[in-house]
Amino acid sequence: MFQELTIDLRLPPSNRWRLTPTQCQQARELLISYKADLGLTREVADFLIAAARDLVRPGHRAEMESLSTALDLPVSDVALCNFYYDALKVVWGCTAFAVDAGDFILHARNLDWWTENAALSRYTAVSHFIGGPAGRFTTIGWPGFIGAFSGIASGRFAVTLNAVLSLERAQPATPVVLLLRTVLEEARSFDEAAAILSSALLPCDCLLLLTGIRSGEMVVIERTPSRHAVRPAQGGFVSVTNDYCRLNANPGVASSEFLATSCHRFQRVEGLLRNERPQNPEDCFSYLSDPGVQMQMTVQQMVFRAATGDYWIRLPRPN
């Protein structure tokens, strides 16, 4: 069983996140680890947080401030945890795919992320958000993390984030994980989510797999900070790892193990899907666990079905 949290968005932001003592300890451990990875001095961290103050909506900022009080850590540490992807995405990998299974779409993903002592696996938390303007949604994350890497909005859509690198310069904008959180809160349909995720200015590059509730509603949105391309499904499926397929934006340098193995993982999962499309979550987990797809650093595996709001999560076994 995974630990579960319920976040009522009708409450004041300062009262939304109620962590147990154990969850507080887990959050502190993860925050300290992230901060060490980024290698930022206190002065630099405080400067970045101040610069980003106007880029984060007040409610999300207030949630981070309340967590800093609960965790007895500076708010800059909590914010850096939530800005981690934008600051250090080269340690990210991930493989994801979506298939049209007839009456519904299955959305599957491996979250590949380096972590000390498998902490990201062991501390996995399922956060259920209620009272949002567009309805309920669920994210798969960890205590102390308010954004979204992987999320499902029942009856609306599901979205997951993969890392990628381009030659385009970063720019001031809402952190990607908080933009995804906002879309899950406010977008009422697959089309509305796609429009926001395609047009919003971003601080950095990313690849987004977005799936809906009707046949054909599955796309990969390829993003740089200012550009986008939409890659639709072909043959009843679409997949994504860590390379651009539509945008001419790749730097041509494999700067991490994730990016160096991206092409191989993409070709492997594409081959599996062309040979036989998964029809149920168990089939999806079989593909996610294939030795050519799963990495040693895979920390979470999940399958979403947005039409019904169902989700399945597993912690991977070593290949």
N, C-alpha and C positions, 0 to 999 in steps of 0.2 A: 504494500500500500504506500501511496505517496502522501506527504503532508498536504493539506488543503487549507486555503485561506478564502475568506469571503470579504470583499471590499464593496461597501455600499456607497456609491457615488452621490447619493442624496445627502450623506453626512458632510459636515465641514471637513475639508482636507486634513485637518490636524487630527481627526478622529477615525480616519478610514483604515489605517494599518495597525492591527493589534496583534503583535507577535508574542509568542510564548517566550519564556526565558531561554529555552533551547534554540528557538528560531533566532533570537537576538544574538546568541553566541555564534550560530552558523553565519549570520549576516556579517558579524564583525570579522570572522575569519576570512570570508570571501572578500570583503572590502579591503582588508589589509593586503591580501594577495594581489588584488587588482592594482592597488596603489604601487606595490613593489614592481609589478610588471611595467607600469607606465614610467617609473623612475623619475617622478616629478618632485621637485623641492616644494616645500610649503608655500614659498613666495610665488612660484610658477602656477601651482594648483589654484591658489587664491585668485591670481590674475585671470586664469581661464574661467573660473566660475563667475567672476564679476563680469567678464566680457560676454558670457552666455546668459546673463540674468534676463536680458530683454528678449531672448530667443525661446525661453521656456514659459509656457502659460502659467499664470499665477497659481492655479489649483495644483498643478504638478510640482511646482516649486515648493508650495506649502506642504505637500506630502513628503518631499525629501527633507524639509526642515523638521517635520514631526518625527521622521525616522532617525534623524541625527540625534534628537533628544532621547528617544527610546534606546538607541544604541550607545549613547554617551560618546559620540564621535563628532568631529567637525562636519558641518553640512557639506563642505567641499569634498570630503571623502565619500559621502553618500552620492553626491552629484557625479563624481568621477566614475563611480561604479556604473551609473546609468549612461555616462558618455563614453564608456569603455570602447564600444564598437567603433565610434567615430575617431577615437584616438589611436587605436592599435588593432585595426582589423586584419593585419597580416598574420595574426595567429589564429584566424578563423578559417574553417573550410566549409563543409556541409554539402550534402547531396540531397536533392529533393525531386519528386516527380508527382504528377497527377494523371489519373486515368479516368476515362468515361466508362463507368460500369453499368450503363443502361439507365436505371432510374435515379442514379446519383453519381457523384464524383468522389473519388478517393484521393486524398492529398497526403502524401507520405514524405517524411524527412528524417535524415540523420543530422544531428547537431554535432559538429566536430569542433572541439575547442580544447586547447591544452589546459590542464588543471592539476594542481598539486593534490596528491593522495585521493584522486577521484572525487574531490569535494563537489564538483558540479553535478555529478551523478547522484551521490549520496544525499545531497541537500535539495534535490529537485522538489519544487513546490508548484502545485496547481492553484492558480489564483482565479477565483470566480468573481467577476465584477457584475454587480446588480445596480439598478437604478440609473443607468446611463440613458442619454437622450434617444439613442437608436435601439436600445434593448440590451439584453444580457450578452456577455462574452467571457471567454476563458483564455488565459495565457499560461504557457508552460515556462516557468522560470525558477527563481530562488528567493528566499527571504531577503528583503532589503532592496529588491529590484522592482521598480515601478513601471518600467517600459515593457516592450514586447519584442521578442525575437520570433515567437511562434504563437499564433492566436487563432481562435475560432469563434465566430459570432453565429449562433444558432439561427438557421433560416435566412442567413445573409451571405456570409463568405468566410473563408479561412485564408491566412496569409503567413508566409515564412520568409526569413531574411537569410541571404547568402552573401558572403564577402566576395569582392572583386577589386581590382586595381585599374585605374586609368591614368592618363597623363594630365588630366584636367586638375587644376589647382582647387584646393578646398576653399570653402567660403562660409561666412557666418550664416547659420540657418538652424532651425530646430533639430536637435539630435534625432537620428533616424528612428531609434527605438521609441522615442516619445511621439514622433509622427505616427508610427504604427499604432501606438496606444490611442492616439486621438482618432485615427480612422476607425478603429474598432469601437470606440465610444460613439462616433457621430455618423458614420456612413451607413445608409439604410439599405444599400444594395451592392451587388458585385460591380455594376457599372459605375456607381458613385465612388466606390473605393478605388477602382481602376483610374478614374479621372483624377482624383486627388494624388494618388501615388505616382502618376505619370507627370503631373504638372508642377508639383511643389518643388521649391528650391531645397536642395539638400546640402549638408555640410561635406559630404563625401560620397564615394561610389557605393553601389550596392546592386544586388539582383533580388527581385521579389517574385516569389511564386504566389499567385492569387487564384483562388478557385471559388466558384459560386455554387448555386443549388440546382442549376439546370444544365442539360446536356450542352456541351461546348463552352461552358463558362470556366475556362482555365487558360491562363496566360502567364508568361514570364515577362516581367517589366524590367528591362535593363536600364540602369540609371548611372549617370555621372551627376555631379552637383547641378548641372544646368540642362542636360540633355536626356532624352529617353528614347527607347524603341520598345515596341510591344511584339513579343514573339508568341503567336498563337499555337495551339495544339495542332499536330498533324497525325493522322492515323489513329485518333482517339487518345493520344497521350502527349505530354510535354514534360521535359526534364531539365534540370539545371544543376550545375556544380559551381565553378568559380571562374568562368570565362565568359566574355561577351560573344554572342553569336550574330547579333544584328548591328550593334554599334561598332564603329571603327574607333576603339578606345583602349585596347590592351597595350600595356607598356612593353610587352615582349620579354619580360624578365621574370623568372620564377623566383620570387623573393621569400617563399616559405614552402614547407612540405605540402601544405594544402594546395597552393597554387601550382606547384610542380606536378602534383598527381591529378589535377583537375581534369585534364584531357582524358586520361585513362579511365577515371571514374565515370565521366560523361559517356564515353564510348561503351563502357560495360553496361551501365544501366539502360542506355538506349537499345543495346543489343538484346537485353533481357525483355524489355517492353515490346520490341518488335516481334520477338519470338512468341510471346504470350502475355496478354494483358492481365494483370491481377484482377480478381473478381471480389475479393474480400480483404479485410485487414490482415489476416494471417498470410495471404499471398504477398501483400506489401512488405510485411516484416521479413519475409523470406528474401526478398530482393534487397532490402536495406541491409541485411546481414550477410549478403554475398561477399566473399573475400575480396572481390574486385571493387566493391562499393564501400563497405564499412572500413573505417580506419582504426588504428590503435587508439587514436584520440577521440573516437566517437563517444560522447557522454550521454546522449539521449536519442531515442528513436520514438517516432510518433506517427500516428495516422489520424487524419481528421475526415469527417463527413459533415460538411456544413449544412446540408439539407435537413439533417436531423439534430445536429449539435453534438453527435457522438464523437468521442475521441478515445484513442488507445495509446498508452505510453509504456515503453519498456526501457530498462537499462541494459545496454548491450553486453553480451558476453564476448570475451576476447576470441578473435579468430585463430 
